[in-house]
């Protein structure tokens, strides 16, 4: 009997009770000796009764416990024998030493004691060393295996039906999409009503046929927009098909001066229908922000892009530029001062655009600062001239100085970049919510959160071009200086590779405005000249070039050598001039230890989506990526695999990611 139960009968309270009775009996002796005799007999009788009662309770209790133990043992045996959970015990060599009957039924083996567990369930190889839960496929069934390595015990549960139900649930979750005709107004401009109607009907029929082929519910929401409702299973088929409707519509209207292109945004796996719809809208905005002619699919937190095969068609108008310029002026006036920063390792476009924004700030009689960390060969000459300029020199500040200058009323203007991770000083974006973005790169997923003003135009050649247009709607006492105008023009020249890439009418108009305001092409050439050391370093990189299928040229720097960002970019430009090369990629380590990949193309190859798979981004014809904690040869092999996949997809008729 447990001691705590024994104490309930023979505890201190019983002893005290009998002592008290004895004392009272002795006190009765003083009254009469007969009272002492009667009390003594009563105490002895009570003690004998208590002893027999305790003995009887002990026997009954032991009997009860024995019966309960027997019932529990029998119940345990029945549970082990009849429970719909397989149990397997195995020894140190993973040989089965015991299993319950259900294990045999589950595995369709009558008795496998003495058989190696890995012969019975080969899928458990490598899973028996540690505790854990695994879902394994075995003979068209799905089994959940709970491993208890210390006890060398397995629990097997058939979860085939639950898994099928989960898969069905996932497959039938709603997905909402929006199909947008990018350039309806541009294509039909100047058409008569008959041709306009016929062309729109042709594109509409192609979209509705595509929806019918893929079992999609589709309804027109506006002249150039369609609402699509489907489920995850059909969305997966669209992704597997890589949204061929993009190519179908483009090819169907290629005889037009400007072919029709579509942008598609899909949202799925949202917590609610409204949230899923919002995901579709934001996906469409990102697809349009990246230049259109592509599909953006957001499933939960994952965003995937397809298409992006053609160059973006210029859509920004003078009205929009004027509105943005006036809005920017109001933001400047409402701020105590303005901090302007580009991306890490800024190039001539980032610094030129920053100077242009700084000029706007001074025209509005506010204090502006350009955040610059360390110079690099791409901007060394321009930075030296800035430091010698009495007006511009005080505006240059380090990231730490900018951090102490920043207040909640400070306006931070990001130029040539919209990703916080690429900003020179990301801490500034946490110090103030007054953030504006001016950029010409295709919009990525990790854009700065909730900017007050977002001006991303992937149709522009450069951020310097965008800033130059904004300047034309600002006025100030001091006109653009020769250095300021030349810096902006140099930014345009660098990003267009001397007006060879992504050059439109607006590009030349911006260059003309800068020329009128003192920009000197000869001065630009002086800023962009490379020295002999850079020339030789670039030639050294080009010596390690290999040509891959699909017109891909890849140059790789040595593991133990470092190259400046400018040299890597110039090497990629040089490779592109070779006959038969459609896209060039240069891999080399920078002085900061990061591995840089510069990518260029003539437009037949979308280097942006290739670099996005490598962790970077950019434009259709100009992109890059930076990788940390990697080796050159590892990056080279990864890039080769990405290029092989891209060429294979291109051979199937799709150039998208």
C-alpha positions as CSV (number, residue, x, y, z in Angstrom):
1,X,0.0,0.0,0.0
2,X,1.3,3.5,-0.8
3,X,2.7,5.3,2.3
4,X,0.4,8.3,1.8
5,X,-2.7,6.0,2.1
6,X,-1.2,4.2,5.1
7,X,-0.7,7.6,6.9
8,X,-4.4,8.3,6.5
9,X,-5.1,5.4,8.9
10,X,-2.1,5.5,11.2
11,X,-1.1,9.1,11.0
12,X,-0.3,11.4,13.9
13,X,-4.0,12.4,14.2
14,X,-4.9,8.8,15.3
15,X,-2.1,8.7,17.9
16,X,-3.2,12.0,19.3
17,X,-6.8,10.8,19.5
18,X,-5.9,7.7,21.5
19,X,-3.6,9.7,23.8
20,X,-6.4,12.2,24.5
21,X,-8.8,9.3,25.2
22,X,-6.3,7.8,27.7
23,X,-5.8,11.1,29.5
24,X,-9.5,11.6,29.8
25,X,-10.0,8.0,31.1
26,X,-7.3,8.6,33.8
27,X,-9.0,11.8,34.8
28,X,-12.2,9.8,35.3
29,X,-10.4,7.7,37.9
30,X,-10.5,10.6,40.4
31,X,-14.3,10.4,40.3
32,X,-14.6,6.6,40.6
33,X,-12.3,3.6,39.8
34,X,-15.2,1.9,37.8
35,X,-15.1,4.8,35.3
36,X,-11.4,4.0,34.7
37,X,-12.2,0.3,34.0
38,X,-15.1,1.1,31.6
39,X,-12.9,3.7,29.7
40,X,-10.0,1.3,29.4
41,X,-12.2,-1.4,28.0
42,X,-13.7,1.1,25.5
43,X,-10.2,2.3,24.3
44,X,-9.0,-1.2,23.8
45,X,-12.1,-2.2,21.9
46,X,-11.8,0.9,19.7
47,X,-8.1,0.2,19.0
48,X,-9.0,-3.4,18.0
49,X,-11.8,-2.2,15.7
50,X,-9.5,0.4,14.0
51,X,-6.9,-2.3,13.4
52,X,-9.4,-4.7,11.8
53,X,-10.9,-1.9,9.7
54,X,-7.5,-0.8,8.4
55,X,-6.6,-4.4,7.6
56,X,-9.9,-4.9,5.7
57,X,-9.3,-1.6,3.8
58,X,-5.8,-2.7,2.8
59,X,-7.1,-6.0,1.5
60,X,-9.9,-4.4,-0.4
61,X,-7.6,-1.7,-1.8
62,X,-5.0,-4.2,-3.0
63,X,-7.8,-6.3,-4.6
64,X,-9.2,-3.2,-6.3
65,X,-5.7,-2.2,-7.6
66,X,-5.0,-5.7,-8.9
67,X,-8.3,-5.8,-10.7
68,X,-7.8,-2.4,-12.2
69,X,-4.3,-3.3,-13.3
70,X,-5.6,-6.4,-14.9
71,X,-8.3,-4.4,-16.8
72,X,-5.8,-1.8,-17.9
73,X,-3.4,-4.5,-19.1
74,X,-6.1,-6.2,-21.1
75,X,-7.3,-2.8,-22.5
76,X,-3.7,-2.0,-23.4
77,X,-3.3,-5.3,-25.2
78,X,-6.6,-4.8,-27.0
79,X,-5.5,-1.2,-28.0
80,X,-2.1,-2.4,-29.2
81,X,-3.7,-5.3,-31.1
82,X,-6.7,-3.5,-32.6
83,X,-5.8,0.2,-32.8
84,X,-5.7,1.5,-36.4
85,X,-2.1,2.7,-35.9
86,X,0.8,0.5,-36.9
87,X,3.5,-0.1,-34.2
88,X,6.9,-1.6,-35.0
89,X,9.8,-2.3,-32.6
90,X,13.2,-2.8,-34.1
91,X,16.7,-3.5,-32.8
92,X,20.1,-1.8,-33.3
93,X,20.5,-3.3,-36.8
94,X,17.0,-2.0,-37.8
95,X,15.6,-5.6,-37.8
96,X,11.9,-5.9,-36.7
97,X,11.5,-7.6,-33.4
98,X,7.8,-7.0,-32.9
99,X,4.8,-5.4,-34.6
100,X,1.1,-5.2,-33.9
101,X,-1.4,-6.9,-36.3
102,X,-2.5,-3.6,-37.9
103,X,1.1,-3.0,-39.1
104,X,0.8,-6.3,-41.1
105,X,-2.6,-5.2,-42.5
106,X,-1.3,-1.8,-43.4
107,X,1.8,-3.1,-45.1
108,X,0.0,-6.1,-46.5
109,X,2.5,-8.5,-44.8
110,X,1.3,-11.2,-42.5
111,X,4.4,-11.4,-40.3
112,X,7.7,-9.7,-40.9
113,X,9.4,-10.2,-37.5
114,X,13.1,-10.8,-38.1
115,X,13.1,-8.9,-41.4
116,X,15.1,-5.8,-42.0
117,X,12.9,-2.7,-41.6
118,X,14.6,-1.1,-44.6
119,X,13.6,-4.2,-46.7
120,X,10.0,-3.7,-45.6
121,X,10.0,0.1,-46.0
122,X,12.9,1.2,-48.1
123,X,11.6,4.8,-48.1
124,X,12.7,5.1,-44.4
125,X,16.4,5.0,-45.4
126,X,18.2,7.7,-43.5
127,X,15.2,8.6,-41.4
128,X,15.7,6.2,-38.4
129,X,18.6,8.0,-36.7
130,X,16.6,10.9,-35.2
131,X,13.2,11.5,-33.8
132,X,10.8,13.0,-36.3
133,X,7.6,12.7,-38.3
134,X,7.8,11.9,-42.0
135,X,5.2,11.5,-44.8
136,X,6.3,8.7,-47.2
137,X,4.7,7.3,-50.3
138,X,4.4,3.5,-50.4
139,X,2.5,1.4,-52.8
140,X,0.1,4.2,-53.9
141,X,-0.5,5.0,-50.2
142,X,0.7,7.9,-48.1
143,X,2.0,6.9,-44.7
144,X,2.8,9.1,-41.7
145,X,5.8,7.6,-39.9
146,X,6.6,8.8,-36.4
147,X,10.1,7.8,-35.4
148,X,11.1,7.4,-31.8
149,X,14.8,6.7,-32.2
150,X,15.6,6.3,-28.5
151,X,13.0,3.5,-28.0
152,X,13.5,2.2,-31.6
153,X,9.8,2.4,-32.1
154,X,7.7,3.4,-35.2
155,X,4.1,4.5,-35.4
156,X,2.5,4.1,-38.8
157,X,-0.7,6.0,-39.8
158,X,-2.4,5.8,-43.2
159,X,-3.0,9.4,-44.2
160,X,-3.9,8.8,-47.9
161,X,-7.4,10.1,-47.6
162,X,-6.4,13.1,-45.5
163,X,-3.6,13.9,-48.0
164,X,-6.0,13.6,-51.0
165,X,-8.4,15.9,-49.2
166,X,-5.7,18.5,-48.5
167,X,-4.6,18.3,-52.1
168,X,-8.2,18.8,-53.3
169,X,-8.6,21.7,-50.9
170,X,-5.4,23.3,-52.2
171,X,-6.4,22.6,-55.9
172,X,-9.8,24.2,-55.4
173,X,-8.7,27.3,-53.5
174,X,-9.9,30.4,-55.5
175,X,-7.5,32.3,-57.7
176,X,-8.4,35.7,-59.2
177,X,-6.8,37.3,-62.2
178,X,-7.0,40.5,-64.2
179,X,-6.1,40.6,-67.9
180,X,-5.1,44.1,-69.1
181,X,-4.6,45.2,-72.7
182,X,-1.4,47.3,-72.3
183,X,-1.5,49.6,-75.3
184,X,-5.1,49.7,-76.6
185,X,-5.0,53.5,-77.0
186,X,-1.6,53.6,-78.7
187,X,-2.4,50.8,-81.2
188,X,-5.8,52.1,-82.2
189,X,-4.8,55.8,-82.3
190,X,-5.7,57.1,-85.7
191,X,-7.8,54.0,-86.7
192,X,-11.3,54.5,-88.0
193,X,-14.2,53.2,-86.0
194,X,-14.6,50.1,-88.1
195,X,-11.0,48.9,-87.9
196,X,-10.8,49.8,-84.2
197,X,-13.9,47.6,-83.4
198,X,-12.6,44.7,-85.6
199,X,-9.2,44.8,-84.0
200,X,-10.6,44.9,-80.4
201,X,-13.0,42.1,-81.3
202,X,-10.1,40.0,-82.6
203,X,-8.1,40.4,-79.4
204,X,-11.2,39.9,-77.2
205,X,-12.0,36.6,-79.1
206,X,-8.4,35.4,-78.5
207,X,-8.6,36.1,-74.8
208,X,-12.1,34.5,-74.4
209,X,-10.9,31.4,-76.4
210,X,-7.9,31.1,-74.2
211,X,-10.2,31.3,-71.1
212,X,-12.5,28.6,-72.6
213,X,-9.6,26.3,-73.3
214,X,-8.4,26.5,-69.8
215,X,-11.8,26.4,-68.0
216,X,-11.6,30.0,-66.7
217,X,-14.5,32.2,-65.8
218,X,-13.9,35.5,-67.6
219,X,-15.9,38.8,-67.8
220,X,-15.0,42.1,-69.3
221,X,-14.5,44.7,-66.5
222,X,-13.6,47.6,-68.8
223,X,-12.7,48.2,-72.5
224,X,-9.2,47.1,-71.8
225,X,-9.6,44.8,-68.8
226,X,-11.0,41.4,-68.0
227,X,-11.7,39.7,-64.7
228,X,-10.7,36.1,-64.4
229,X,-11.9,33.6,-61.7
230,X,-10.4,30.1,-61.4
231,X,-8.8,27.8,-58.9
232,X,-5.3,26.8,-58.0
233,X,-5.3,23.7,-60.2
234,X,-6.1,25.6,-63.3
235,X,-3.7,28.4,-62.4
236,X,-1.0,25.8,-62.1
237,X,-1.8,24.7,-65.7
238,X,-1.5,28.3,-66.9
239,X,1.9,28.6,-65.2
240,X,3.0,25.3,-66.8
241,X,1.8,26.7,-70.1
242,X,3.8,29.9,-69.2
243,X,0.8,32.1,-70.2
244,X,1.0,31.4,-74.0
245,X,-1.8,34.0,-74.5
246,X,0.9,36.7,-74.2
247,X,2.7,35.4,-77.3
248,X,-0.5,34.5,-79.1
249,X,-1.9,38.1,-78.9
250,X,1.5,39.6,-79.8
251,X,2.0,37.3,-82.8
252,X,-1.6,37.8,-83.9
253,X,-1.2,41.6,-84.1
254,X,2.4,41.7,-85.2
255,X,1.4,43.2,-88.6
256,X,0.3,46.3,-86.8
257,X,2.9,49.2,-86.4
258,X,2.6,48.6,-82.6
259,X,1.5,45.0,-81.7
260,X,-1.0,44.5,-78.9
261,X,0.5,43.2,-75.7
262,X,-1.2,42.0,-72.5
263,X,-0.3,42.3,-68.9
264,X,-1.8,39.7,-66.5
265,X,-1.9,39.8,-62.7
266,X,-3.0,36.7,-60.6
267,X,-3.5,36.4,-56.9
268,X,-4.1,33.1,-55.0
269,X,-3.8,31.6,-51.5
270,X,-5.1,34.7,-49.8
271,X,-6.7,34.6,-46.4
272,X,-10.0,35.8,-47.9
273,X,-11.6,36.6,-51.3
274,X,-11.0,40.4,-50.9
275,X,-7.4,39.8,-50.1
276,X,-7.0,37.5,-53.1
277,X,-8.5,40.2,-55.3
278,X,-6.1,42.8,-53.9
279,X,-3.2,40.4,-54.6
280,X,-4.3,40.2,-58.2
281,X,-4.5,44.0,-58.5
282,X,-1.0,44.4,-57.0
283,X,0.4,41.7,-59.3
284,X,-1.0,43.5,-62.3
285,X,0.5,46.8,-61.1
286,X,3.9,45.1,-60.8
287,X,3.6,43.6,-64.2
288,X,2.7,47.0,-65.7
289,X,5.5,48.6,-63.7
290,X,8.0,46.2,-65.2
291,X,7.0,47.2,-68.7
292,X,4.0,45.1,-69.4
293,X,3.7,42.2,-71.9
294,X,4.1,39.7,-69.0
295,X,2.2,37.9,-66.3
296,X,2.8,38.3,-62.5
297,X,1.5,35.6,-60.3
298,X,1.4,36.0,-56.5
299,X,0.7,32.8,-54.5
300,X,0.9,33.7,-50.8
301,X,4.2,35.6,-50.4
302,X,5.8,34.2,-53.6
303,X,5.8,36.3,-56.7
304,X,6.6,34.8,-60.1
305,X,6.9,36.4,-63.5
306,X,6.3,35.0,-67.0
307,X,6.8,36.7,-70.3
308,X,8.4,40.1,-70.6
309,X,9.6,39.3,-74.1
310,X,9.2,42.6,-75.8
311,X,10.6,46.0,-75.1
312,X,8.3,48.3,-73.1
313,X,6.3,50.8,-75.1
314,X,6.6,54.4,-74.0
315,X,3.4,55.5,-72.2
316,X,4.3,58.4,-70.0
317,X,2.9,61.7,-71.1
318,X,3.8,65.3,-70.6
319,X,0.7,65.7,-68.4
320,X,1.9,62.9,-66.0
321,X,5.4,64.4,-65.9
322,X,4.0,67.8,-65.0
323,X,1.7,66.3,-62.3
324,X,4.6,64.4,-60.8
325,X,6.9,67.5,-60.9
326,X,4.3,69.6,-59.1
327,X,3.6,66.9,-56.5
328,X,7.4,66.6,-55.9
329,X,7.6,70.4,-55.5
330,X,4.9,70.3,-52.8
331,X,6.7,67.4,-51.0
332,X,9.9,69.4,-51.0
333,X,8.2,72.5,-49.6
334,X,6.6,70.5,-46.8
335,X,10.0,69.1,-45.7
336,X,12.6,70.5,-43.5
337,X,15.3,69.3,-45.8
338,X,15.9,66.6,-48.5
339,X,18.2,63.6,-48.6
340,X,18.9,62.1,-52.0
341,X,20.5,58.7,-52.4
342,X,21.1,56.2,-55.2
343,X,22.0,52.6,-55.1
344,X,25.2,51.0,-53.7
345,X,28.2,51.5,-55.9
346,X,26.4,54.3,-57.8
347,X,27.0,54.8,-61.5
348,X,26.9,58.0,-63.5
349,X,23.1,57.7,-63.9
350,X,22.5,57.5,-60.2
351,X,24.8,60.4,-59.4
352,X,23.6,62.5,-62.3
353,X,20.0,62.0,-61.3
354,X,20.8,62.9,-57.7
355,X,22.4,66.2,-58.8
356,X,19.3,67.0,-60.8
357,X,17.0,66.4,-57.8
358,X,19.4,68.4,-55.7
359,X,18.9,71.3,-58.2
360,X,15.1,71.0,-57.8
361,X,15.5,71.3,-54.0
362,X,17.6,74.4,-54.3
363,X,15.1,76.0,-56.7
364,X,12.5,75.5,-54.1
365,X,14.7,77.2,-51.5
366,X,15.2,74.1,-49.4
367,X,18.4,72.4,-48.2
368,X,19.4,69.3,-50.1
369,X,22.1,66.7,-49.5
370,X,23.4,63.9,-51.7
371,X,24.2,60.7,-49.8
372,X,27.4,59.2,-51.1
373,X,29.4,56.5,-49.3
374,X,32.6,55.8,-51.2
375,X,33.5,56.8,-54.7
376,X,34.3,54.2,-57.4
377,X,36.0,54.3,-60.8
378,X,32.7,54.8,-62.6
379,X,32.1,58.2,-60.9
380,X,35.6,59.2,-59.6
381,X,36.1,62.0,-62.1
382,X,32.6,63.5,-61.5
383,X,33.0,63.3,-57.7
384,X,36.3,65.1,-57.9
385,X,34.7,67.9,-59.8
386,X,31.8,68.1,-57.4
387,X,34.2,68.4,-54.4
388,X,35.9,71.3,-56.2
389,X,32.6,73.1,-56.9
390,X,31.8,75.7,-54.3
391,X,28.0,75.2,-54.7
392,X,27.8,71.4,-54.9
393,X,30.6,70.4,-52.5
394,X,28.7,71.1,-49.3
395,X,25.8,69.0,-50.5
396,X,27.8,65.7,-50.3
397,X,27.3,63.8,-47.0
398,X,28.3,60.4,-45.8
399,X,25.6,57.8,-44.8
400,X,26.4,58.4,-41.1
401,X,26.0,62.2,-41.5
402,X,22.7,61.7,-43.4
403,X,21.5,59.4,-40.6
404,X,22.0,62.2,-38.0
405,X,20.4,64.8,-40.4
406,X,17.3,62.7,-40.9
407,X,14.1,63.6,-39.0
408,X,10.5,62.6,-39.4
409,X,9.9,65.7,-41.6
410,X,12.9,64.9,-43.9
411,X,12.1,63.9,-47.4
412,X,14.2,61.0,-48.7
413,X,14.4,60.7,-52.5
414,X,15.6,57.4,-53.9
415,X,17.0,57.7,-57.4
416,X,17.8,54.9,-59.9
417,X,16.7,52.4,-57.3
418,X,13.5,51.3,-55.6
419,X,14.8,48.4,-53.4
420,X,15.7,49.1,-49.8
421,X,18.3,46.4,-49.8
422,X,20.2,48.2,-52.6
423,X,20.0,51.7,-51.0
424,X,23.2,53.3,-49.8
425,X,21.8,53.9,-46.4
426,X,18.6,51.7,-45.7
427,X,18.4,53.1,-42.2
428,X,17.1,56.4,-43.6
429,X,13.9,54.6,-44.8
430,X,13.2,53.7,-41.2
431,X,13.8,57.2,-39.8
432,X,11.1,58.9,-41.9
433,X,8.0,57.8,-43.8
434,X,8.4,60.7,-46.3
435,X,10.0,58.8,-49.1
436,X,9.9,59.4,-52.9
437,X,11.2,57.0,-55.6
438,X,12.4,58.0,-59.1
439,X,13.5,55.0,-61.1
440,X,13.6,53.5,-64.6
441,X,14.2,49.9,-63.6
442,X,11.4,47.4,-63.9
443,X,9.5,47.1,-60.7
444,X,10.6,44.3,-58.3
445,X,8.7,42.6,-55.5
446,X,10.8,44.1,-52.6
447,X,9.9,47.7,-53.4
448,X,10.2,50.4,-50.6
449,X,7.1,50.2,-48.4
450,X,4.4,52.9,-48.8
451,X,6.3,55.7,-50.6
452,X,4.6,59.1,-50.7
453,X,5.3,59.4,-54.4
454,X,6.3,56.6,-56.7
455,X,7.6,57.5,-60.2
456,X,8.9,54.3,-61.9
457,X,9.0,54.4,-65.7
458,X,10.6,51.4,-67.2
459,X,10.0,53.0,-70.6
460,X,12.6,55.6,-69.9
461,X,16.3,55.2,-70.9
462,X,17.6,56.3,-67.6
463,X,16.7,58.0,-64.3
464,X,18.6,61.1,-65.5
465,X,16.2,61.3,-68.4
466,X,13.2,61.2,-65.9
467,X,14.8,63.9,-63.7
468,X,15.6,66.1,-66.7
469,X,11.9,66.0,-67.7
470,X,10.9,66.9,-64.1
471,X,13.3,69.8,-64.1
472,X,11.6,71.4,-67.1
473,X,8.5,72.0,-64.9
474,X,10.4,73.6,-62.1
475,X,11.7,77.1,-61.9
476,X,14.5,78.7,-60.0
477,X,16.8,81.7,-59.9
478,X,20.0,79.9,-60.8
479,X,19.9,78.0,-64.0
480,X,21.6,74.6,-64.5
481,X,25.3,74.9,-64.3
482,X,27.7,73.4,-66.9
483,X,28.7,70.7,-64.4
484,X,25.1,69.9,-63.4
485,X,23.8,69.6,-67.0
486,X,26.8,67.6,-68.1
487,X,26.3,65.2,-65.2
488,X,22.7,64.5,-66.2
489,X,23.7,64.1,-69.9
490,X,26.5,61.7,-68.8
491,X,23.9,59.6,-66.9
492,X,21.8,59.3,-70.1
493,X,24.8,58.4,-72.2
494,X,26.0,55.7,-69.9
495,X,22.7,54.0,-69.5
496,X,22.0,54.1,-73.3
497,X,25.5,53.1,-74.2
498,X,26.0,56.3,-76.2
499,X,22.3,56.3,-77.4
500,X,22.5,52.7,-78.7
501,X,20.0,51.0,-76.3
502,X,16.5,52.0,-75.0
503,X,16.6,55.3,-76.8
504,X,13.3,57.0,-77.6
505,X,12.2,60.4,-78.8
506,X,11.9,61.6,-75.2
507,X,15.6,60.6,-74.6
508,X,16.8,63.0,-77.4
509,X,14.4,65.7,-76.2
510,X,15.9,65.4,-72.7
511,X,19.4,65.5,-74.1
512,X,18.5,68.5,-76.2
513,X,17.2,70.4,-73.1
514,X,20.5,69.7,-71.3
515,X,22.5,70.8,-74.3
516,X,20.6,74.1,-74.3
517,X,21.4,74.5,-70.6
518,X,25.1,74.1,-70.9
519,X,25.8,70.4,-71.2
520,X,28.9,69.7,-73.3
521,X,29.3,66.3,-75.1
522,X,33.1,66.8,-75.0
523,X,33.0,67.3,-71.3
524,X,30.9,64.1,-71.0
525,X,33.5,62.1,-73.0
526,X,36.2,63.4,-70.6
527,X,34.2,62.1,-67.6
528,X,33.6,58.8,-69.2
529,X,37.2,58.1,-70.5
530,X,38.9,55.0,-69.0
531,X,42.5,54.8,-68.1
532,X,45.0,52.3,-69.4
533,X,44.7,50.2,-66.2
534,X,41.0,49.8,-66.7
535,X,41.5,48.9,-70.4
536,X,43.9,46.2,-69.6
537,X,41.8,44.8,-66.8
538,X,38.8,44.6,-69.2
539,X,40.9,42.8,-71.8
540,X,42.0,40.4,-69.1
541,X,38.4,39.6,-68.3
542,X,37.5,39.1,-72.0
543,X,40.3,36.5,-72.4
544,X,38.2,34.0,-70.3
545,X,35.2,34.0,-72.5
546,X,33.2,31.0,-73.7
547,X,30.3,30.8,-76.1
548,X,27.3,28.8,-75.1
549,X,24.3,27.6,-77.1
550,X,21.7,30.2,-78.0
551,X,24.2,33.0,-78.6
552,X,25.2,33.4,-74.9
553,X,28.7,34.6,-74.2
554,X,30.0,34.2,-70.6
555,X,33.3,35.7,-69.3
556,X,34.6,34.7,-65.9
557,X,37.3,36.4,-63.8
558,X,39.8,34.6,-61.7
559,X,38.8,33.6,-58.2
560,X,41.7,35.5,-56.5
561,X,41.4,38.7,-58.6
562,X,39.1,41.7,-58.0
563,X,37.6,44.0,-60.6
564,X,35.9,47.3,-60.4
565,X,32.2,47.5,-61.2
566,X,32.8,49.7,-64.1
567,X,35.3,47.3,-65.7
568,X,32.9,44.4,-65.3
569,X,30.1,46.4,-67.0
570,X,32.3,47.6,-69.8
571,X,33.5,44.0,-70.4
572,X,29.8,42.9,-70.8
573,X,29.2,45.8,-73.3
574,X,32.3,44.8,-75.3
575,X,31.3,41.1,-75.5
576,X,27.9,42.1,-77.0
577,X,29.7,43.6,-80.0
578,X,30.9,40.2,-81.1
579,X,29.3,38.5,-84.1
580,X,26.7,35.9,-83.2
581,X,26.4,37.0,-79.5
582,X,22.8,37.7,-78.5
583,X,23.6,38.2,-74.8
584,X,26.7,38.6,-72.7
585,X,27.4,37.8,-69.1
586,X,30.5,38.7,-67.1
587,X,31.2,37.2,-63.7
588,X,33.9,38.7,-61.4
589,X,34.6,39.5,-57.8
590,X,34.4,43.2,-56.7
591,X,36.7,44.9,-54.2
592,X,34.0,44.6,-51.6
593,X,34.1,40.8,-51.8
594,X,30.7,40.4,-53.6
595,X,30.5,38.5,-56.9
596,X,29.0,40.7,-59.6
597,X,27.3,39.5,-62.8
598,X,26.8,42.1,-65.5
599,X,24.4,41.1,-68.3
600,X,23.7,42.7,-71.6
601,X,21.6,41.8,-74.7
602,X,20.3,43.2,-77.9
603,X,16.7,42.5,-76.9
604,X,16.3,39.0,-78.3
605,X,17.2,37.7,-74.8
606,X,15.5,39.0,-71.7
607,X,18.5,39.3,-69.4
608,X,16.3,40.8,-66.7
609,X,14.5,37.5,-66.0
610,X,17.8,35.6,-66.1
611,X,19.3,37.9,-63.5
612,X,16.2,37.7,-61.3
613,X,16.8,33.9,-61.1
614,X,20.3,34.8,-60.0
615,X,19.0,37.2,-57.3
616,X,19.3,40.4,-59.2
617,X,17.2,42.4,-61.7
618,X,17.3,45.2,-64.2
619,X,16.0,45.7,-67.8
620,X,15.3,43.6,-70.8
621,X,18.7,44.5,-72.3
622,X,20.7,45.5,-69.2
623,X,20.7,43.7,-65.9
624,X,23.0,42.6,-63.1
625,X,23.2,40.6,-59.9
626,X,25.4,40.7,-56.8
627,X,26.1,37.5,-54.8
628,X,27.7,37.1,-51.4
629,X,29.3,34.1,-49.8
630,X,29.9,32.3,-53.1
631,X,32.7,31.2,-55.3
632,X,33.3,32.2,-58.9
633,X,33.0,28.7,-60.3
634,X,29.9,27.9,-58.3
635,X,28.2,31.1,-59.7
636,X,29.4,30.2,-63.2
637,X,27.8,26.7,-63.0
638,X,24.6,28.1,-61.6
639,X,24.4,30.7,-64.4
640,X,25.1,28.0,-67.0
641,X,22.2,26.0,-65.7
642,X,19.9,29.0,-65.7
643,X,21.0,29.8,-69.3
644,X,20.4,26.2,-70.4
645,X,16.9,26.3,-68.9
646,X,16.2,29.7,-70.6
647,X,17.4,28.5,-74.0
648,X,15.2,25.4,-73.6
649,X,12.2,27.5,-72.7
650,X,12.9,29.8,-75.6
651,X,13.0,26.8,-77.9
652,X,9.4,26.1,-76.8
653,X,8.3,29.6,-77.7
654,X,8.6,31.4,-74.4
655,X,11.3,33.8,-73.2
656,X,9.9,34.5,-69.9
657,X,10.8,33.5,-66.4
